[in-house]
Amino acid sequence: MTRFLFYVAAVIGAALAIAGCGGDDGDETTAPAAPPPVETTALTKEELLAQGDAICGEVNAAVGALTAAGGGDETAETAELYTGMVERLNDLGAPSDDAAGYSDFSAAAEELAQAHNDVELAADRGVAGEVEL
């Protein structure tokens, strides 16, 4: 009896699967419309500064925690934190209402990240005293 119920369930399941596959009944179906692109608006200078300060605060707290914890190679982790910070800051974009000086800021942030990456590389090579910042 158990085998019979199993076969009946299998046949019913197959029939439902085949029916669910549909067929060409002549109706033209259209693909669902793609969602409209999300428009991002540039931040104002005030918003950029507030969000930038928050990002810098998070990174500085993380770097402080690494330094306080000690225990070895904080250099690589610090470099990664600063590189991530620069990426996040650059993702914010130039302010919509006052972009003067933004390119200088962005370049300085890139230099900071590069300096930390140089320190990490030098530490990995064992030549930390030879790095110019």
N, C-alpha and C positions, 0 to 999 in steps of 0.2 A: 504494500500500500504506500509506503514511503517513497519508493521509486516512482510510482505512478504520479504522486503529487509533485515530485521533483520534475518529471517530464512535462506535466501540465503547466507548471510554473515557467519552465524553460520555453515552452511553445508560446505561452501568453507573453512572456518578456520579449521574445523574438518578434512576435507580431506587433507589439507596441513599438519596438525599435524601428521596424520597417515602416510602420505607419508614420512615425515621427520623422523619418527621413524625408518625407514629402516626395513629391514628384513634379513633373512639369505639367501643371494643370492649365497652362496658358496664361496665367496671371503674371504680369511683370512685377517683380518686386524691386524696390529701390533700396540701396544700402542706406543705413541711417546717416543723416547729415553729420559731418564732422563738427565738433564743438568749435565755436568761434575762438580765434586766438586770444589769449589773455593779454590785455594791454597793460604794460607796466608804465607807470608814470614816474618820472624822475623825482627824486626827493628834493625838498627845499634844503637850503644850506643848514637850517636849524635841525631838520630831521636827519640829515646826513651826519651832522656832528653828534647828535644824540645816539644814533645807532652805532656810529664809529666809536664813540666813547664806551658804549656797552661792550662792543667786540674787544676793544683794547683792554678794558677792565677784566673781562673773562680770561684773556690770554695772560695778562700780567699776574692775575691770581694763580693761574695754573703754573706759570714759571716760578712764582714765589713758593708754591707748594713743592715743586720739584727741587728747588734750591734748599728749602728747609728739610726735606726728606733726605737729601744727600744720597748716599749709597752708590755712587758710581757715575755712570755716564749720563749726566743730565744734558750734555752738549747736543747730542742728536735729537733728543726730545724737545729741547728748547728751540732748535732750528726748525723742527717740524711745526711747532706751535706758531712761531713767527711767520713762517711761510704760509701756513693756513690763515693766519690773521690778515696778511697782505691780500691773499685771494679773496677773503670775505669782504675786506674793505673795497677792493676794486670792483667786486660784484655790486656794490651799492651804487656805483656810477657817479658821474659829476652832478653837482646840484643844479636844479633847474633855474634857480633864481640868481646864482652868483657863482659861476664856474671859474672865476679868476683865482689863480693859485692852485687849482685842483691838480693840474698836470705836475706841478712842482711837488705837491704832497704825494702823489702817486709814485713819482720817481724816487722820492726819499724813502717811501715804504718799500719799494723794490730793492733799493740799496741796503736797507736794514735786513731784509730777508736774505739777500745775497751774502752779506757780511756774516750772518749766523751760519749759513750753509758753508762758507769758506772756513769758519772756525770748526765746524763739524768735520769737514774733510781733513783739515790739518790735524785734528785730534785723532781721527782714524789712522792717519799716516804717522802719528807720533811726532809731529813738528809744530806743535801749538805755539811755540815761541816765535815762529817765523811768519805768522800771519799778520798782515797789515790791515787795520780797520779804518 
